[in-house]
Amino acid sequence: MNITTTWSLLVLTLPTENATARMRFWRTLKAKGCAVLRDGIYLLPYTEAHEQMLRELASAIADSGGTAHLLRAPSLDAAQDEEFRALFDRGEDHAGFMRSLQDARKTVSGQSAADLTKLLRKLRKDYEAIVAIDYFPGDASTRAEAAWHDFIGLVDTVLSPGEPHSAERPIRSLSVVDYQGRTWATRQHMWVDRVASAWLIRRFIDRDARFIWLTSPGACPANAIGFDFDGAAFTHVGERVTFEVLMASFGLDKDRALLRLGAMVHTLDVGGAPVPEAIGFEAVMAGARERATDDDHLLDEMSRVLDSLYTHFSNAARSRETGGRS
């Protein structure tokens, strides 16, 4: 049995005397990915969120002097369903985005970390805007997703050469007592996960830690504890990045402030749910990386940023626990 789609339809007349309001409503309808059945009739696949958005829009249109009626109805049959779905084809949008990626690839080599970060943020925003309104993804969506992940991988090789692959192994519980006054090693020209991991080591695990910045993972001395490269003692495991693995290994994953930091590092390193502070930290990191004379300098500078974020997250966690009472 063919299952047809249920649709939300917005039938409207925009205010004729208010050009600014008309333009605002048209832009909203376009941004939400509404299909146009004919002048004044807009269509979206039904969801509670879509219908709520259209209700609010209909109310705003009425308040501005127009008229709007919201209806809900299923397709009559499979043929009509296919016809309506075709109105939401985002193939051209995905193709345009992939052309943007091809152009961007030509500019990656030689760009600064700050410029690459800015480029990646812009392209991510463009990609997510298309995905958000691609209600019936198909082959074009699959190709665009693959091209996007390939591009992210290319940028990662520039920002973080030798980025580790995730391992599948248990995370052992360790004692900080056994890791005092040790030499720790990671790849030079640190990026987010490595600088946050080095900060975590020195702040919570080994306060007398000495760091070596490796030109390649193969240069790691036998007596050093490696982190954030393939074959290192501490590296990506499953879905966790190195910072999160270190937290779990040393029992630090009960600290709510560190968990917030871990979520930020995870998002910036491998993607994931948005974290409000991530964009700001990424920008500071890119600028510090350009200014730092070496990785020791970079760690010192970013440690102050991480100390401040940790204090902020700690205070926020305490405030939630006390219900905002001081």
C-alpha positions in Angstrom: 0.0 0.0 0.0 1.3 3.4 -1.0 1.7 5.8 1.9 1.2 9.4 0.9 2.5 12.6 2.6 0.5 14.9 4.7 1.0 18.6 3.8 0.6 21.9 5.5 -0.7 24.6 3.1 -0.6 28.3 3.8 -3.0 30.3 1.6 -2.2 34.0 1.9 -2.6 37.5 0.6 0.3 39.7 1.6 -0.3 43.3 2.6 -0.2 45.6 -0.4 0.6 48.8 1.5 3.6 47.5 3.4 6.5 46.5 1.0 8.9 45.9 3.8 6.5 43.4 5.5 5.9 41.6 2.1 9.6 41.2 1.5 10.1 39.9 5.1 7.4 37.3 4.7 8.7 36.2 1.2 12.2 35.8 2.6 10.9 33.8 5.6 8.9 31.4 3.3 12.0 30.9 1.1 14.3 30.4 4.1 12.0 27.7 5.5 12.0 25.9 2.1 8.3 26.3 1.3 7.3 25.2 -2.1 5.0 27.4 -4.3 1.9 25.7 -5.6 0.7 28.9 -7.2 0.7 32.6 -6.3 -0.3 32.9 -2.6 -0.3 29.1 -1.9 2.7 27.6 -0.1 3.4 24.0 0.9 5.5 22.2 3.5 5.5 18.5 4.5 3.5 18.4 7.8 5.3 18.3 11.1 4.3 19.9 14.4 7.3 22.2 14.1 6.4 23.3 10.5 2.8 23.9 11.4 3.7 25.9 14.5 6.0 28.0 12.4 3.3 28.6 9.7 0.8 29.5 12.4 3.1 32.2 13.7 3.7 33.4 10.2 0.0 33.5 9.4 -0.6 35.5 12.6 2.1 38.0 11.7 0.7 38.4 8.1 -2.8 39.1 9.5 -1.3 41.6 12.0 0.4 43.4 9.1 -2.9 43.8 7.1 -2.8 40.6 5.0 -4.8 37.4 5.2 -3.6 33.9 5.8 -5.3 30.5 6.2 -3.5 27.4 7.3 -4.8 24.0 6.1 -3.6 20.4 6.5 -4.3 17.7 3.9 -2.8 14.5 2.5 -1.9 13.9 -1.2 -4.8 12.4 -3.2 -2.7 9.6 -4.5 0.9 8.5 -5.2 1.1 10.5 -8.4 0.2 13.7 -6.7 2.5 12.9 -3.8 5.4 12.5 -6.3 4.4 15.7 -8.0 4.4 17.6 -4.7 7.7 16.1 -3.5 9.4 17.1 -6.8 8.7 20.8 -5.8 11.2 20.3 -2.9 14.1 18.9 -5.1 17.3 20.5 -3.8 19.5 19.0 -6.5 20.5 22.4 -7.8 21.3 23.7 -4.3 23.5 20.7 -3.6 25.2 21.0 -7.0 25.9 24.7 -6.4 27.3 23.8 -3.0 29.6 21.2 -4.4 30.9 23.8 -7.0 31.7 26.0 -4.1 33.7 23.2 -2.5 35.6 22.7 -5.7 36.5 26.4 -5.8 37.4 26.4 -2.1 39.7 23.4 -2.6 41.9 25.5 -4.9 42.5 28.1 -2.1 43.1 25.8 0.9 46.9 25.4 0.5 48.8 28.2 2.0 45.9 29.8 3.9 46.4 30.8 7.5 44.5 28.8 10.3 42.3 31.9 10.9 41.3 32.1 7.2 40.7 28.4 6.9 38.6 28.4 10.0 36.5 31.3 8.6 36.1 29.5 5.3 35.1 26.3 6.9 32.5 28.1 9.1 31.0 29.8 6.1 30.7 26.6 4.1 29.3 24.7 7.1 26.6 27.4 7.4 25.8 27.1 3.7 25.7 23.3 3.9 23.5 23.2 7.0 21.1 25.7 5.4 20.5 23.4 2.5 20.2 20.3 4.6 17.7 22.0 6.9 15.2 22.4 4.0 16.0 19.2 2.1 12.9 17.4 3.3 13.2 14.5 0.8 17.0 13.9 0.4 18.1 11.7 -2.4 21.3 11.0 -4.5 22.2 14.7 -4.7 22.1 14.9 -0.9 24.3 11.8 -0.6 26.9 13.2 -3.0 27.0 16.6 -1.4 27.4 15.0 2.1 30.3 12.9 0.8 31.9 16.0 -0.8 31.5 18.0 2.4 33.1 15.4 4.6 36.0 15.1 2.1 36.5 18.8 2.2 36.5 18.8 6.0 39.1 16.0 5.9 41.2 18.2 3.5 41.1 21.1 5.9 41.9 18.9 8.8 45.1 17.7 7.1 46.2 21.3 6.8 45.1 22.4 10.3 46.0 19.1 12.0 48.4 16.9 10.0 48.3 13.3 11.2 44.8 13.6 12.7 44.2 10.2 14.5 41.7 7.6 13.5 39.3 6.4 16.1 40.2 3.1 17.8 37.8 0.6 19.2 39.1 -0.5 22.6 38.1 -0.3 26.2 39.1 2.8 28.2 40.9 1.7 31.3 40.5 3.5 34.7 43.9 5.0 35.7 45.2 6.8 38.7 46.9 10.2 38.5 49.4 9.0 41.1 51.0 6.8 38.5 51.4 9.7 36.0 53.3 12.4 37.9 56.3 14.2 36.5 56.1 12.5 33.2 57.0 13.5 29.6 54.0 13.8 27.3 54.2 14.0 23.5 51.9 15.1 20.8 52.0 16.5 17.2 53.4 20.0 16.9 51.3 23.0 15.6 48.5 22.1 18.0 44.8 22.5 17.2 41.8 22.3 19.5 41.8 18.7 20.8 45.6 18.7 21.4 45.8 22.0 23.1 42.8 21.2 25.3 44.2 17.8 26.2 47.6 19.3 27.1 45.8 21.8 29.3 43.8 19.0 30.9 47.0 17.0 31.6 48.8 19.9 33.3 45.8 21.2 35.2 44.2 18.0 36.4 46.5 15.0 35.8 50.2 15.8 36.0 51.0 19.3 37.2 54.7 18.9 36.5 54.1 17.5 33.0 56.8 18.2 30.4 55.7 18.4 26.8 57.4 17.4 23.6 56.0 18.6 20.3 56.6 16.0 17.6 57.3 16.6 13.9 55.7 13.2 13.3 54.2 10.5 15.5 57.1 8.2 14.6 59.4 10.6 16.4 57.8 9.9 19.8 60.5 8.8 22.4 59.9 5.5 24.0 59.7 7.0 27.5 57.1 9.7 26.5 53.4 9.3 26.9 51.8 10.0 23.5 48.4 11.6 23.0 46.2 12.4 20.0 47.9 10.4 17.3 47.5 6.9 16.0 49.2 4.4 18.3 49.4 6.9 21.2 48.6 5.9 24.8 45.7 8.3 24.7 43.8 9.0 21.4 40.4 8.9 19.9 38.3 5.9 21.1 34.9 5.2 19.5 33.0 8.5 19.4 35.3 10.2 22.0 38.0 12.6 21.1 41.3 12.5 23.0 40.2 15.2 25.6 37.2 13.0 26.4 39.3 9.8 26.6 41.7 11.5 29.1 38.7 12.6 31.2 37.2 9.1 31.2 40.6 7.4 31.9 41.4 9.5 35.0 37.8 9.7 36.4 37.4 13.4 35.5 34.1 12.9 33.7 32.0 13.6 36.7 33.1 17.3 36.6 30.2 19.2 34.9 32.5 22.0 33.8 34.9 19.6 32.2 32.0 17.8 30.5 30.9 21.2 29.0 34.5 21.8 27.8 34.6 18.2 26.4 31.4 18.9 24.4 33.0 22.0 23.0 36.2 20.2 22.0 34.2 17.3 20.5 32.2 19.6 18.3 35.2 21.5 17.1 37.3 18.4 16.5 34.8 16.0 14.9 31.5 17.8 14.7 28.3 17.2 16.7 25.7 19.2 18.6 26.3 23.0 18.5 27.9 24.4 21.6 27.5 28.2 22.0 31.1 28.9 23.1 32.6 26.8 20.3 32.8 29.5 17.6 34.4 32.0 19.9 36.9 29.5 21.2 37.7 28.4 17.6 38.3 32.1 16.6 40.6 32.7 19.6 42.5 29.5 18.9 43.1 30.4 15.2 44.4 33.8 16.2 46.6 32.5 19.0 48.0 29.9 16.6 49.0 32.6 14.2 50.7 34.7 16.9 52.4 32.0 18.9 56.1 31.6 18.4 56.0 27.9 19.3 53.7 25.3 20.9 54.8 26.1 24.4 53.8 29.7 23.8 50.5 28.5 22.3 49.7 26.3 25.3 50.5 29.1 27.8 48.1 31.5 25.9 45.3 29.0 25.4 45.6 27.7 29.0 44.4 31.1 30.2 41.4 30.9 27.9 40.6 27.4 29.0 41.0 28.3 32.7 38.5 31.1 32.2 36.0 28.9 30.4 36.4 26.2 33.1 35.7 28.8 35.8 32.7 30.1 33.9 31.3 26.6 33.4 31.9 25.7 37.1 30.1 28.8 38.3 27.2 28.0 35.9 27.0 24.4 37.2 26.9 25.6 40.9 24.2 28.2 40.1 22.0 25.5 38.6 22.6 23.2 41.6 21.5 26.0 44.0 18.7 27.3 41.8 20.5 30.6 41.3 20.8 31.3 45.0 24.2 32.8 46.0 
